[in-house]
Amino acid sequence: MESWIVLTILLMMIVTYVPRTAPLLFLTRFDLPKGVILWLKYIPVAVLSALLYPSILLPAGELDVSSSNEFLVAALPTMLVVWCTRSLFWTVVVGVLAVSVLREMGV
C-alpha cells in the first residue's frame, strides 16, 4: 500500500477518535451541574428525531401525512412498542415487520 494512503487512513482515524474521546477525558474530571446533565440526556432523542422524522414525514421530499405514507403508518405501532417496552430490539422488529406488512398489502 502506498504511504499516502496509510497516512490518510491514520489521519482519518485521529480526526474521528479525538472528538469522541476528548469530552470523555475532560468531563470526567468535573462534577457537572444537574441542569447540564439533564440537558445532555435529551441529546440522543433530539439526534434520533432529527434523523428519523424527515424519513417518516417526507418520504418523497414533500410533506406526506396521509394514510398512503407507509413509513408514517408503520411508525405508529413502532412508537407504541417503544413507549410500552423501552426495548430497542422489539422496536426495530415491530418497525421492520410493520413496513414489510404494509408493503405486502400494497398500502
mmCIF file of the C-alpha atoms, coordinates in Angstrom:
data_MODEL
# 
_entry.id   MODEL 
# 
loop_
_atom_site.group_PDB 
_atom_site.id 
_atom_site.type_symbol 
_atom_site.label_atom_id 
_atom_site.label_alt_id 
_atom_site.label_comp_id 
_atom_site.label_asym_id 
_atom_site.label_entity_id 
_atom_site.label_seq_id 
_atom_site.pdbx_PDB_ins_code 
_atom_site.Cartn_x 
_atom_site.Cartn_y 
_atom_site.Cartn_z 
_atom_site.occupancy 
_atom_site.B_iso_or_equiv 
_atom_site.pdbx_formal_charge 
_atom_site.auth_seq_id 
_atom_site.auth_comp_id 
_atom_site.auth_asym_id 
_atom_site.auth_atom_id 
_atom_site.pdbx_PDB_model_num 
ATOM 1   C CA . MET A 1 1   ? 0.000   0.000  0.000  1.00 0.00 ? 1   MET A CA 1 
ATOM 2   C CA . GLU A 1 2   ? 1.272   3.442  -0.796 1.00 0.00 ? 2   GLU A CA 1 
ATOM 3   C CA . SER A 1 3   ? 2.411   5.562  2.124  1.00 0.00 ? 3   SER A CA 1 
ATOM 4   C CA . TRP A 1 4   ? -0.009  8.433  1.411  1.00 0.00 ? 4   TRP A CA 1 
ATOM 5   C CA . ILE A 1 5   ? -2.951  6.037  1.686  1.00 0.00 ? 5   ILE A CA 1 
ATOM 6   C CA . VAL A 1 6   ? -1.739  4.780  5.057  1.00 0.00 ? 6   VAL A CA 1 
ATOM 7   C CA . LEU A 1 7   ? -1.158  8.347  6.216  1.00 0.00 ? 7   LEU A CA 1 
ATOM 8   C CA . THR A 1 8   ? -4.636  9.360  5.061  1.00 0.00 ? 8   THR A CA 1 
ATOM 9   C CA . ILE A 1 9   ? -6.223  6.445  6.935  1.00 0.00 ? 9   ILE A CA 1 
ATOM 10  C CA . LEU A 1 10  ? -4.270  7.246  10.101 1.00 0.00 ? 10  LEU A CA 1 
ATOM 11  C CA . LEU A 1 11  ? -5.252  10.925 9.953  1.00 0.00 ? 11  LEU A CA 1 
ATOM 12  C CA . MET A 1 12  ? -8.882  9.968  9.403  1.00 0.00 ? 12  MET A CA 1 
ATOM 13  C CA . MET A 1 13  ? -8.697  7.704  12.453 1.00 0.00 ? 13  MET A CA 1 
ATOM 14  C CA . ILE A 1 14  ? -7.321  10.538 14.560 1.00 0.00 ? 14  ILE A CA 1 
ATOM 15  C CA . VAL A 1 15  ? -9.916  13.022 13.315 1.00 0.00 ? 15  VAL A CA 1 
ATOM 16  C CA . THR A 1 16  ? -12.665 10.532 14.186 1.00 0.00 ? 16  THR A CA 1 
ATOM 17  C CA . TYR A 1 17  ? -11.243 9.400  17.507 1.00 0.00 ? 17  TYR A CA 1 
ATOM 18  C CA . VAL A 1 18  ? -10.342 12.753 19.092 1.00 0.00 ? 18  VAL A CA 1 
ATOM 19  C CA . PRO A 1 19  ? -13.845 14.339 19.092 1.00 0.00 ? 19  PRO A CA 1 
ATOM 20  C CA . ARG A 1 20  ? -15.277 11.185 20.647 1.00 0.00 ? 20  ARG A CA 1 
ATOM 21  C CA . THR A 1 21  ? -12.727 10.800 23.417 1.00 0.00 ? 21  THR A CA 1 
ATOM 22  C CA . ALA A 1 22  ? -11.974 14.426 24.281 1.00 0.00 ? 22  ALA A CA 1 
ATOM 23  C CA . PRO A 1 23  ? -15.292 15.046 26.113 1.00 0.00 ? 23  PRO A CA 1 
ATOM 24  C CA . LEU A 1 24  ? -14.913 11.760 27.947 1.00 0.00 ? 24  LEU A CA 1 
ATOM 25  C CA . LEU A 1 25  ? -11.419 12.627 29.115 1.00 0.00 ? 25  LEU A CA 1 
ATOM 26  C CA . PHE A 1 26  ? -12.159 16.205 30.131 1.00 0.00 ? 26  PHE A CA 1 
ATOM 27  C CA . LEU A 1 27  ? -15.700 15.964 31.514 1.00 0.00 ? 27  LEU A CA 1 
ATOM 28  C CA . THR A 1 28  ? -14.972 13.046 33.842 1.00 0.00 ? 28  THR A CA 1 
ATOM 29  C CA . ARG A 1 29  ? -12.749 15.337 35.906 1.00 0.00 ? 29  ARG A CA 1 
ATOM 30  C CA . PHE A 1 30  ? -15.587 17.734 36.759 1.00 0.00 ? 30  PHE A CA 1 
ATOM 31  C CA . ASP A 1 31  ? -18.914 17.459 38.537 1.00 0.00 ? 31  ASP A CA 1 
ATOM 32  C CA . LEU A 1 32  ? -21.377 18.829 36.042 1.00 0.00 ? 32  LEU A CA 1 
ATOM 33  C CA . PRO A 1 33  ? -24.390 20.796 37.261 1.00 0.00 ? 33  PRO A CA 1 
ATOM 34  C CA . LYS A 1 34  ? -27.690 18.927 37.327 1.00 0.00 ? 34  LYS A CA 1 
ATOM 35  C CA . GLY A 1 35  ? -29.093 21.219 34.645 1.00 0.00 ? 35  GLY A CA 1 
ATOM 36  C CA . VAL A 1 36  ? -26.304 20.277 32.236 1.00 0.00 ? 36  VAL A CA 1 
ATOM 37  C CA . ILE A 1 37  ? -26.740 16.566 32.949 1.00 0.00 ? 37  ILE A CA 1 
ATOM 38  C CA . LEU A 1 38  ? -30.497 16.866 32.351 1.00 0.00 ? 38  LEU A CA 1 
ATOM 39  C CA . TRP A 1 39  ? -29.840 18.741 29.102 1.00 0.00 ? 39  TRP A CA 1 
ATOM 40  C CA . LEU A 1 40  ? -27.346 16.085 27.942 1.00 0.00 ? 40  LEU A CA 1 
ATOM 41  C CA . LYS A 1 41  ? -29.955 13.351 28.431 1.00 0.00 ? 41  LYS A CA 1 
ATOM 42  C CA . TYR A 1 42  ? -32.073 14.912 25.666 1.00 0.00 ? 42  TYR A CA 1 
ATOM 43  C CA . ILE A 1 43  ? -29.319 14.852 23.040 1.00 0.00 ? 43  ILE A CA 1 
ATOM 44  C CA . PRO A 1 44  ? -29.833 11.217 21.880 1.00 0.00 ? 44  PRO A CA 1 
ATOM 45  C CA . VAL A 1 45  ? -33.578 11.797 21.492 1.00 0.00 ? 45  VAL A CA 1 
ATOM 46  C CA . ALA A 1 46  ? -33.002 15.013 19.561 1.00 0.00 ? 46  ALA A CA 1 
ATOM 47  C CA . VAL A 1 47  ? -30.452 13.429 17.239 1.00 0.00 ? 47  VAL A CA 1 
ATOM 48  C CA . LEU A 1 48  ? -32.625 10.375 16.601 1.00 0.00 ? 48  LEU A CA 1 
ATOM 49  C CA . SER A 1 49  ? -35.637 12.591 15.914 1.00 0.00 ? 49  SER A CA 1 
ATOM 50  C CA . ALA A 1 50  ? -33.639 14.734 13.508 1.00 0.00 ? 50  ALA A CA 1 
ATOM 51  C CA . LEU A 1 51  ? -32.603 11.605 11.618 1.00 0.00 ? 51  LEU A CA 1 
ATOM 52  C CA . LEU A 1 52  ? -35.958 9.804  11.587 1.00 0.00 ? 52  LEU A CA 1 
ATOM 53  C CA . TYR A 1 53  ? -38.651 12.438 11.160 1.00 0.00 ? 53  TYR A CA 1 
ATOM 54  C CA . PRO A 1 54  ? -37.615 13.584 7.678  1.00 0.00 ? 54  PRO A CA 1 
ATOM 55  C CA . SER A 1 55  ? -37.682 9.941  6.516  1.00 0.00 ? 55  SER A CA 1 
ATOM 56  C CA . ILE A 1 56  ? -41.095 9.381  8.071  1.00 0.00 ? 56  ILE A CA 1 
ATOM 57  C CA . LEU A 1 57  ? -42.814 12.637 7.162  1.00 0.00 ? 57  LEU A CA 1 
ATOM 58  C CA . LEU A 1 58  ? -41.048 13.470 3.882  1.00 0.00 ? 58  LEU A CA 1 
ATOM 59  C CA . PRO A 1 59  ? -40.687 10.123 2.079  1.00 0.00 ? 59  PRO A CA 1 
ATOM 60  C CA . ALA A 1 60  ? -40.774 11.653 -1.401 1.00 0.00 ? 60  ALA A CA 1 
ATOM 61  C CA . GLY A 1 61  ? -39.285 15.012 -0.496 1.00 0.00 ? 61  GLY A CA 1 
ATOM 62  C CA . GLU A 1 62  ? -42.671 16.567 0.292  1.00 0.00 ? 62  GLU A CA 1 
ATOM 63  C CA . LEU A 1 63  ? -44.720 16.520 3.473  1.00 0.00 ? 63  LEU A CA 1 
ATOM 64  C CA . ASP A 1 64  ? -46.988 13.449 3.428  1.00 0.00 ? 64  ASP A CA 1 
ATOM 65  C CA . VAL A 1 65  ? -49.193 12.847 6.456  1.00 0.00 ? 65  VAL A CA 1 
ATOM 66  C CA . SER A 1 66  ? -51.733 10.716 4.608  1.00 0.00 ? 66  SER A CA 1 
ATOM 67  C CA . SER A 1 67  ? -52.560 7.065  5.206  1.00 0.00 ? 67  SER A CA 1 
ATOM 68  C CA . SER A 1 68  ? -50.718 6.173  1.994  1.00 0.00 ? 68  SER A CA 1 
ATOM 69  C CA . ASN A 1 69  ? -47.403 7.065  3.667  1.00 0.00 ? 69  ASN A CA 1 
ATOM 70  C CA . GLU A 1 70  ? -46.265 3.582  4.709  1.00 0.00 ? 70  GLU A CA 1 
ATOM 71  C CA . PHE A 1 71  ? -43.470 4.914  6.907  1.00 0.00 ? 71  PHE A CA 1 
ATOM 72  C CA . LEU A 1 72  ? -45.845 7.107  8.888  1.00 0.00 ? 72  LEU A CA 1 
ATOM 73  C CA . VAL A 1 73  ? -48.364 4.273  9.290  1.00 0.00 ? 73  VAL A CA 1 
ATOM 74  C CA . ALA A 1 74  ? -45.572 1.871  10.338 1.00 0.00 ? 74  ALA A CA 1 
ATOM 75  C CA . ALA A 1 75  ? -44.259 4.426  12.832 1.00 0.00 ? 75  ALA A CA 1 
ATOM 76  C CA . LEU A 1 76  ? -47.495 4.321  14.839 1.00 0.00 ? 76  LEU A CA 1 
ATOM 77  C CA . PRO A 1 77  ? -47.232 0.725  16.151 1.00 0.00 ? 77  PRO A CA 1 
ATOM 78  C CA . THR A 1 78  ? -43.476 1.183  16.431 1.00 0.00 ? 78  THR A CA 1 
ATOM 79  C CA . MET A 1 79  ? -43.911 4.198  18.705 1.00 0.00 ? 79  MET A CA 1 
ATOM 80  C CA . LEU A 1 80  ? -46.420 2.254  20.787 1.00 0.00 ? 80  LEU A CA 1 
ATOM 81  C CA . VAL A 1 81  ? -43.918 -0.576 21.245 1.00 0.00 ? 81  VAL A CA 1 
ATOM 82  C CA . VAL A 1 82  ? -41.079 1.755  22.219 1.00 0.00 ? 82  VAL A CA 1 
ATOM 83  C CA . TRP A 1 83  ? -43.354 3.543  24.669 1.00 0.00 ? 83  TRP A CA 1 
ATOM 84  C CA . CYS A 1 84  ? -44.529 0.288  26.289 1.00 0.00 ? 84  CYS A CA 1 
ATOM 85  C CA . THR A 1 85  ? -41.315 -1.769 26.255 1.00 0.00 ? 85  THR A CA 1 
ATOM 86  C CA . ARG A 1 86  ? -38.405 0.714  26.011 1.00 0.00 ? 86  ARG A CA 1 
ATOM 87  C CA . SER A 1 87  ? -36.674 -2.104 24.114 1.00 0.00 ? 87  SER A CA 1 
ATOM 88  C CA . LEU A 1 88  ? -34.585 -1.251 21.073 1.00 0.00 ? 88  LEU A CA 1 
ATOM 89  C CA . PHE A 1 89  ? -34.796 -4.861 19.859 1.00 0.00 ? 89  PHE A CA 1 
ATOM 90  C CA . TRP A 1 90  ? -38.602 -5.069 19.880 1.00 0.00 ? 90  TRP A CA 1 
ATOM 91  C CA . THR A 1 91  ? -38.926 -1.583 18.453 1.00 0.00 ? 91  THR A CA 1 
ATOM 92  C CA . VAL A 1 92  ? -36.774 -2.488 15.449 1.00 0.00 ? 92  VAL A CA 1 
ATOM 93  C CA . VAL A 1 93  ? -38.582 -5.823 14.983 1.00 0.00 ? 93  VAL A CA 1 
ATOM 94  C CA . VAL A 1 94  ? -42.020 -4.181 15.024 1.00 0.00 ? 94  VAL A CA 1 
ATOM 95  C CA . GLY A 1 95  ? -40.888 -1.357 12.726 1.00 0.00 ? 95  GLY A CA 1 
ATOM 96  C CA . VAL A 1 96  ? -39.420 -3.721 10.142 1.00 0.00 ? 96  VAL A CA 1 
ATOM 97  C CA . LEU A 1 97  ? -42.435 -6.027 10.304 1.00 0.00 ? 97  LEU A CA 1 
ATOM 98  C CA . ALA A 1 98  ? -44.848 -3.110 10.017 1.00 0.00 ? 98  ALA A CA 1 
ATOM 99  C CA . VAL A 1 99  ? -43.157 -1.750 6.896  1.00 0.00 ? 99  VAL A CA 1 
ATOM 100 C CA . SER A 1 100 ? -42.944 -5.267 5.426  1.00 0.00 ? 100 SER A CA 1 
ATOM 101 C CA . VAL A 1 101 ? -46.634 -5.984 6.027  1.00 0.00 ? 101 VAL A CA 1 
ATOM 102 C CA . LEU A 1 102 ? -47.677 -2.603 4.652  1.00 0.00 ? 102 LEU A CA 1 
ATOM 103 C CA . ARG A 1 103 ? -45.602 -3.120 1.511  1.00 0.00 ? 103 ARG A CA 1 
ATOM 104 C CA . GLU A 1 104 ? -47.011 -6.619 1.090  1.00 0.00 ? 104 GLU A CA 1 
ATOM 105 C CA . MET A 1 105 ? -50.538 -5.227 1.444  1.00 0.00 ? 105 MET A CA 1 
ATOM 106 C CA . GLY A 1 106 ? -49.755 -2.521 -1.099 1.00 0.00 ? 106 GLY A CA 1 
ATOM 107 C CA . VAL A 1 107 ? -50.523 0.422  1.167  1.00 0.00 ? 107 VAL A CA 1 
# 
